[in-house]
Amino acid sequence: WRTASLKNAYVLLGKQKFEMSAAFFILGKSLKDAIHVCLTKLNDFHLALFIARLVENGDGPEYCRILSEHVLPLAKKEKDTELESVTLWLLKRQKEALISLVPSTASTTTYVSTQKPKT
């Protein structure tokens, strides 16, 4: 049945039925192909992450690969600091996640208080 599932997945891919193709790749135990369809054909990293989490039962290698090779570059390209921080946190890079939330000018800017000191 595994071979039949994979054949059906490729037939569906040829017919541009990408969601069904990804489903048959999962049935055929071809996680990488299912994720590839989600990322390249459907442009849906959310679905790719969801499938990876379900199939790998947590933070498996494919899940981490999607985060580091697809989500993190997208977050940096779009200048989405929240997505970048969450992605880094999920990759267990907590220090970088916190640093990514701090504006780059904050370290060089001196803040001057406008209030008079109490006497």
N, C-alpha and C positions, 0 to 999 in steps of 0.2 A: 504493500500500500504506500510505502514511502516513495518508491520510484514513480508510482502513478501520481502521487501528490505533486512531486517536482515537475513531472511532465505537464500536468494541468497548470501549474504555476507559470511555466514558460509560455504555454498557449495563451493564457490570460494576459500575460505581459505583452505578447504580440498583438492582442486585441485591445490594448490600452485599458484594461480593467485592472488598475493598479492595486486597489484595495483588496480585491479578491485574490490577486496574484500574491500579495504579501501574506494573506491568510493561508494560502496553499503552501507557501514556503515554510511557514511556521508548522503546518501539519507534517511537512516533509522533513522537519528538523533541520532546516537551513536558515538559522537565525541571521547570519550575515547577509544573505540574499534578501530576506524580508526587510531588514533595516536599510539595506541599499535602496530598495524600491521606495521606502518611506522618505528617505533623504533626497534621492535624486529625481524620482518621478513625481512624488506627491509634495515635495518641498515641506515636509511636516516633521520637524525634529521632535515635536511633542509626542507624536504617535510612535516614533522610533524609540524614544526613551521609555515610553509606556510598555512597549513590546519587550524591550531589553530587560526591564525590571521584572516583568511577569515571567519571562522564560528563564532568566538567570537567578531568580529568587533573591533579588537585592542588587548590591553594587558589584556586578560582574565586570569582566573585561570589556565587553561590548558597550555596556552602559557608560563606563568611564571613557571609552574611546569616543563615543558620541559627544559627551560633554567636552572633552579636551580638543577634539578635531573639528567639531561643527558648532557647538553652542558658544563656546568661549570666543572663537574668532568672530562669530556673528555679533556677539555682545560688544566686543571691542570696535568692530567696524561701525556699528550703529551708535556707539558711544552710550550704551545702555548700562550705566554703572550698577543698577540693581540686579540685572540679569547676570552681569559679570561677577558680582559679589556672591550671589547665590550659587552660581556654577562653581566658582572656586571653593566655596564652602562644601558643596557636595563632593568635590574632588579631594576633600580633607586637606585643603590648603587655607586654613582659617586665617592665618596672619595676612596672607595676600588678599583674602576676601575683605578683611577689615580695612586694609590700606587702600583698596580700590574704591572704597566709599568716601575717602577723604579727598577733597579737591586738591589738585596738585599745587595750587597757589597758596594753600593754607600754611605750608611749611615755611614759606618765605615772607609771608605777610605779617607785619607787626600790628597788633590791634591796640589802639589807644583808647582809653576810657575817657568819656566826655564828662563823667561825673567828678565833682570836687571831692577830695578826701574828707572824711568826717574828722572833726577836731574835738 
